[in-house]
Amino acid sequence: MVAVKKDKINGDALGTGRRKSSVARVRVRAGSGNITINDKSLTDYFVNDQHQSSISATLAAVEYGDKVDVLVRVTGGGMTGQS
């Protein structure tokens, strides 16, 4: 079992991901499947279908695609590294 970092105020699951020079800070909370990246929707931030599918496929694989909302703050790198 992996320990999950939780926000003490609202109970969001917290995580940080890094790839190359990109850093993503992620919050996952119960919701309806909305993915927000730097205050934009997934389709507005990542216009390339390959980048969109790499993100949504991960949630679909664990069958949480429509059960959680994902909020991401990402900096650095290019679009491929960020996705």
C-alpha positions as CSV (number, residue, x, y, z in Angstrom):
1,M,0.0,0.0,0.0
2,V,1.3,3.4,-0.9
3,A,0.9,6.3,1.4
4,V,-1.0,9.2,-0.2
5,K,-0.3,12.8,0.7
6,K,-3.5,14.6,1.7
7,D,-4.4,18.3,2.0
8,K,-5.3,18.9,5.6
9,I,-8.0,21.4,4.8
10,N,-10.1,19.8,2.1
11,G,-8.7,16.2,1.8
12,D,-7.4,16.5,-1.8
13,A,-4.7,13.9,-2.8
14,L,-1.5,15.8,-3.6
15,G,1.4,14.8,-5.9
16,T,4.4,16.1,-7.8
17,G,5.6,14.7,-11.1
18,R,8.8,15.5,-12.9
19,R,10.0,14.7,-16.4
20,K,13.1,16.3,-18.0
21,S,12.8,20.0,-16.9
22,S,9.0,20.0,-16.4
23,V,7.5,20.0,-12.9
24,A,3.8,19.3,-12.3
25,R,2.0,19.8,-9.0
26,V,-1.2,17.8,-9.0
27,R,-4.4,17.8,-6.9
28,V,-6.9,15.0,-7.3
29,R,-10.4,15.3,-5.7
30,A,-13.7,13.6,-6.0
31,G,-15.7,15.1,-8.9
32,S,-17.0,14.5,-12.4
33,G,-13.9,14.0,-14.5
34,N,-12.7,17.6,-15.2
35,I,-9.0,18.0,-15.9
36,T,-7.7,21.6,-15.4
37,I,-4.1,22.5,-16.3
38,N,-2.9,26.0,-15.4
39,D,-6.5,27.2,-15.2
40,K,-7.4,25.9,-18.7
41,S,-9.3,22.8,-19.7
42,L,-7.3,19.8,-21.0
43,T,-8.3,20.4,-24.6
44,D,-7.4,24.1,-24.4
45,Y,-4.0,23.6,-22.9
46,F,-2.9,20.5,-24.9
47,V,-4.2,21.0,-28.5
48,N,-2.3,17.8,-29.7
49,D,-4.5,14.7,-29.4
50,Q,-1.5,12.6,-28.5
51,H,-0.8,14.7,-25.4
52,Q,-4.5,14.7,-24.4
53,S,-4.8,10.9,-24.7
54,S,-1.6,10.3,-22.7
55,I,-3.2,12.1,-19.8
56,S,-6.8,10.8,-20.0
57,A,-5.7,7.2,-20.8
58,T,-4.0,7.0,-17.4
59,L,-7.2,7.8,-15.6
60,A,-9.2,5.5,-17.8
61,A,-6.9,2.6,-17.1
62,V,-7.7,2.8,-13.4
63,E,-11.4,3.5,-14.1
64,Y,-11.3,6.9,-12.5
65,G,-11.8,9.0,-15.6
66,D,-15.3,10.2,-14.6
67,K,-14.9,10.0,-10.8
68,V,-12.2,12.5,-10.0
69,D,-11.3,16.1,-10.9
70,V,-7.6,16.7,-11.6
71,L,-6.1,20.2,-11.1
72,V,-2.5,20.6,-12.4
73,R,0.1,23.5,-12.1
74,V,2.8,22.7,-14.6
75,T,6.0,24.7,-15.4
76,G,9.1,24.2,-17.5
77,G,9.9,22.1,-20.5
78,G,7.8,21.6,-23.6
79,M,4.4,20.2,-24.2
80,T,5.6,16.6,-24.5
81,G,7.4,16.7,-21.2
82,Q,4.5,18.5,-19.5
83,S,2.0,15.9,-20.7
